Amino acid sequence: MDASLLIIGAGPGGLLAAWAAAHRHLPHGVLVVDRMSTPGAKLAVTGGGRGNLSHLATEGEFAAAFGRFGRFAIPAFRSLSPEAFRTLLSRIGIPTTVDPDGRIYPRSQSAPQVRDALFAACQHAGVRFAFHHGVETLSPPKTAAAPWKVDSFSTRSVLLAAGGQSAPRLGSDGSGFALARSLGYEIVPPVPALTSLRTVETWPSSHSGLSLPDVSISISGKPAASERGEWLFTHRGVSGPAVLNLSGRVARRLLSEKEVRIHLDLAHGTPDFRRLRQAEGTRTLHSWLARQLPRALAETLLDLAGIPKDLTFSRLSAAQEKKLAEHLVALPLTIRGTGGFDDSMATSGGVSLKQVDPSTLEGRLTPRLHFAGEILDLDGPTGGWNLQWAFCSGYLAGMSAAP
Ligand SMILES: Cc1cc2nc3c(=O)[nH]c(=O)nc-3n(C[C@H](O)[C@H](O)[C@H](O)COP(=O)(O)OP(=O)(O)OC[C@H]3O[C@@H](n4cnc5c(N)ncnc54)[C@H](O)[C@@H]3O)c2cc1C
């Protein structure tokens, strides 16, 4: 027997699982196998290298951040809450800070340092590592007492923490989904999430680099969705936190629809045109709009609404008022693509939650196989939620896999 527990993937999920399991002193120890040359290649670049490791939240807020199936994450959250995780990190020499929005970072502002400390803690606890090994086959035990075969390794239990499909250059290339599928697990079709969106309209690219601090965006139809926050125009479309947080849902729609319409609310509600007519009568719409929005965007907006730049409020017709209001509160954009997996920070979709027990993260189809992290069909917004999920699910799965 090569190991009591073999973990596929040395990302945040796999490292926490290994660390937790190693403290159970299993007879054949814990072995972590990864296709990359180092552990936590993705972890080391998170948060722009600063590592937004977690988010201070109650379990209700945590579940809500993960949407419709968020309650699945509660047992993992209870096993390692953000506060408990901060204590764990400080014990291994990584004190943390919390920003005003609740985002947790290492005090050193160094994600590579977090990765190194977790790796060292695992080694100190006796975990063995095999790098440069991409697992290709998983064979379940033939009898209750028989071991699992993982390529040529034999092990009592397996923990699949191979991540999703995002940023494959950092290790997670979707091969974990293929391994789970080979055992009969249903894979909810993976799509890129936390990624930019490509617009059919070309006008956004003429504002490339321009950001708006607070806009609302929505997609109508079923299921409807909306996000509020910062928005960024790029050379191929749109990005920024509000777009990133909506992108997974747009990408899923694009699996069955050629195009998805999103609407942008730049004004947070229709302006009071009657009051504006009285107060701003002789002022041009452009000069008023340029006080609400960047000047160039104000000009584009008037163009799109078909309103002359030098029109004054006193000459604004009812039809023009309606058009302008529509463009301010529901500016339509047509999305035909996303930044793709290469440019995404998370994967939406993965191993179906129906086939995994949330209280242990053990698969329901096979004995002694656990899951952790992004390989499961759960993804959250930007802000440290995805790493918190990877860490706490790794912790719970590691504890459950090493009774
Ligand atoms: C650029 C970027 C920035 C991000 N910033 C943040 C942030 O600041 N905060 C946040 O919360 N989230 C952030 N995320 C998301 C976060 O990094 C992931 O959600 C998290 O890393 C998932 O952890 P994981 O352990 O499940 O998977 P991964 O971190 O993807 O680890 C999976 C591991 O499995 C290995 N592997 C895969 N297949 C195999 C195989 N067949 N055989 C052997 N090994 C295999 C991979 O090499 C990899 O090491 C960011 C993501 C990216 C891409």
The ligand as an SDF file (V2000), in Angstrom:
LIG
                    3D

 53 58  0  0  0  0  0  0  0  0999 V2000
   -5.6660   34.4530  -11.4330 C   0  0  0  0  0  0  0  0  0  0  0  0
   -6.5700   33.9460  -10.3320 C   0  0  0  0  0  0  0  0  0  0  0  0
   -6.7420   34.7090   -9.1770 C   0  0  0  0  0  0  0  0  0  0  0  0
   -7.5970   34.2690   -8.1720 C   0  0  0  0  0  0  0  0  0  0  0  0
   -7.7200   35.0250   -7.0350 N   0  0  0  0  0  0  0  0  0  0  0  0
   -8.5390   34.5890   -6.0340 C   0  0  0  0  0  0  0  0  0  0  0  0
   -8.6270   35.3200   -4.8010 C   0  0  0  0  0  0  0  0  0  0  0  0
   -7.9210   36.3160   -4.5740 O   0  0  0  0  0  0  0  0  0  0  0  0
   -9.5040   34.8580   -3.8540 N   0  0  0  0  0  0  0  0  0  0  0  0
  -10.2570   33.7250   -4.0500 C   0  0  0  0  0  0  0  0  0  0  0  0
  -11.0390   33.3680   -3.1690 O   0  0  0  0  0  0  0  0  0  0  0  0
  -10.1290   32.9820   -5.1690 N   0  0  0  0  0  0  0  0  0  0  0  0
   -9.2790   33.3780   -6.1460 C   0  0  0  0  0  0  0  0  0  0  0  0
   -9.1450   32.6050   -7.2920 N   0  0  0  0  0  0  0  0  0  0  0  0
   -9.8530   31.2960   -7.3390 C   0  0  0  0  0  0  0  0  0  0  0  0
   -9.0860   30.2480   -6.5030 C   0  0  0  0  0  0  0  0  0  0  0  0
   -7.7280   30.3170   -6.8120 O   0  0  0  0  0  0  0  0  0  0  0  0
   -9.6280   28.8420   -6.7700 C   0  0  0  0  0  0  0  0  0  0  0  0
  -11.0100   28.8200   -6.4800 O   0  0  0  0  0  0  0  0  0  0  0  0
   -8.8960   27.8170   -5.9000 C   0  0  0  0  0  0  0  0  0  0  0  0
   -7.5210   27.7900   -6.2180 O   0  0  0  0  0  0  0  0  0  0  0  0
   -9.4850   26.4300   -6.0780 C   0  0  0  0  0  0  0  0  0  0  0  0
   -8.7450   25.5390   -5.2800 O   0  0  0  0  0  0  0  0  0  0  0  0
   -8.6710   23.9720   -5.5910 P   0  0  0  0  0  0  0  0  0  0  0  0
   -7.7040   23.4050   -4.6260 O   0  0  0  0  0  0  0  0  0  0  0  0
  -10.0200   23.4210   -5.6490 O   0  0  0  0  0  0  0  0  0  0  0  0
   -8.1010   23.8930   -7.0740 O   0  0  0  0  0  0  0  0  0  0  0  0
   -6.6730   24.4230   -7.7750 P   0  0  0  0  0  0  0  0  0  0  0  0
   -6.1930   25.5620   -6.9770 O   0  0  0  0  0  0  0  0  0  0  0  0
   -7.0450   24.6000   -9.1570 O   0  0  0  0  0  0  0  0  0  0  0  0
   -5.7520   23.1930   -7.5210 O   0  0  0  0  0  0  0  0  0  0  0  0
   -5.9450   21.9660   -8.1950 C   0  0  0  0  0  0  0  0  0  0  0  0
   -4.6200   21.2430   -8.2800 C   0  0  0  0  0  0  0  0  0  0  0  0
   -4.8490   19.9570   -8.8620 O   0  0  0  0  0  0  0  0  0  0  0  0
   -3.8310   19.6720   -9.7880 C   0  0  0  0  0  0  0  0  0  0  0  0
   -4.3590   18.7200  -10.7740 N   0  0  0  0  0  0  0  0  0  0  0  0
   -5.3810   18.9130  -11.6360 C   0  0  0  0  0  0  0  0  0  0  0  0
   -5.6130   17.7990  -12.3520 N   0  0  0  0  0  0  0  0  0  0  0  0
   -4.7080   16.8770  -11.9300 C   0  0  0  0  0  0  0  0  0  0  0  0
   -4.4390   15.5290  -12.2880 C   0  0  0  0  0  0  0  0  0  0  0  0
   -5.1640   14.8820  -13.2160 N   0  0  0  0  0  0  0  0  0  0  0  0
   -3.4210   14.8920  -11.6750 N   0  0  0  0  0  0  0  0  0  0  0  0
   -2.6790   15.5170  -10.7340 C   0  0  0  0  0  0  0  0  0  0  0  0
   -2.8870   16.7990  -10.3470 N   0  0  0  0  0  0  0  0  0  0  0  0
   -3.9060   17.4510  -10.9360 C   0  0  0  0  0  0  0  0  0  0  0  0
   -3.4630   21.0170  -10.3620 C   0  0  0  0  0  0  0  0  0  0  0  0
   -2.1550   21.0060  -10.8990 O   0  0  0  0  0  0  0  0  0  0  0  0
   -3.6040   21.9450   -9.1540 C   0  0  0  0  0  0  0  0  0  0  0  0
   -2.4010   22.0790   -8.4660 O   0  0  0  0  0  0  0  0  0  0  0  0
   -8.2910   33.0230   -8.3210 C   0  0  0  0  0  0  0  0  0  0  0  0
   -8.0880   32.2560   -9.4760 C   0  0  0  0  0  0  0  0  0  0  0  0
   -7.2440   32.7020  -10.4800 C   0  0  0  0  0  0  0  0  0  0  0  0
   -7.0390   31.8660  -11.7050 C   0  0  0  0  0  0  0  0  0  0  0  0
  1  2  1  0
  2  3  1  0
  2 52  2  0
  3  4  2  0
  4  5  1  0
  4 50  1  0
  5  6  2  0
  6  7  1  0
  6 13  1  0
  7  8  2  0
  7  9  1  0
  9 10  1  0
 10 11  2  0
 10 12  1  0
 12 13  2  0
 13 14  1  0
 14 15  1  0
 14 50  1  0
 15 16  1  0
 16 17  1  0
 16 18  1  0
 18 19  1  0
 18 20  1  0
 20 21  1  0
 20 22  1  0
 22 23  1  0
 23 24  1  0
 24 25  2  0
 24 26  1  0
 24 27  1  0
 27 28  1  0
 28 29  2  0
 28 30  1  0
 28 31  1  0
 31 32  1  0
 32 33  1  0
 33 34  1  0
 33 48  1  0
 34 35  1  0
 35 36  1  0
 35 46  1  0
 36 37  1  0
 36 45  1  0
 37 38  2  0
 38 39  1  0
 39 40  1  0
 39 45  2  0
 40 41  1  0
 40 42  2  0
 42 43  1  0
 43 44  2  0
 44 45  1  0
 46 47  1  0
 46 48  1  0
 48 49  1  0
 50 51  2  0
 51 52  1  0
 52 53  1  0
M  END
$$$$
